[in-house]
């Protein structure tokens, strides 16, 4: 599983070389998430309606190395959008990937844009 974790690395907006057309806006539940597959990666994609934003991060939780973050609970911590792992409630910033309550490594985050009703996730090839 360690090799699986290493396939994810964060992508800054200025480093995007590919915008992957992930889905239509209505495919993702409001204030919820879903898993999207891009090549060999599982990506958690969220529509945080309360904040009027979209977020994407790796689906792999570094705590128990399970592909579950897309089913996590969305929330806000001091203005920072976060997701809590549905298994053990470890929380991660959806903006930076930082672990907000422990010593786990950060998760990879990816830029998201919405155009003409479609949701795109940015990757660096």
Buried (B, 14 or more C-beta within 10 A) or exposed (E): EEEBBEEBEBBEEEEBEEBBEBBEBEEBEEBBBBBBEBEEBBBBBBBBBEBEBBBBBBBBBBBEEBBBBBBBBBBEEEEBBBBBBBBEEBBBBBBEBBBBEEEBEBBBBBBBEEEEEBBBBBBBE
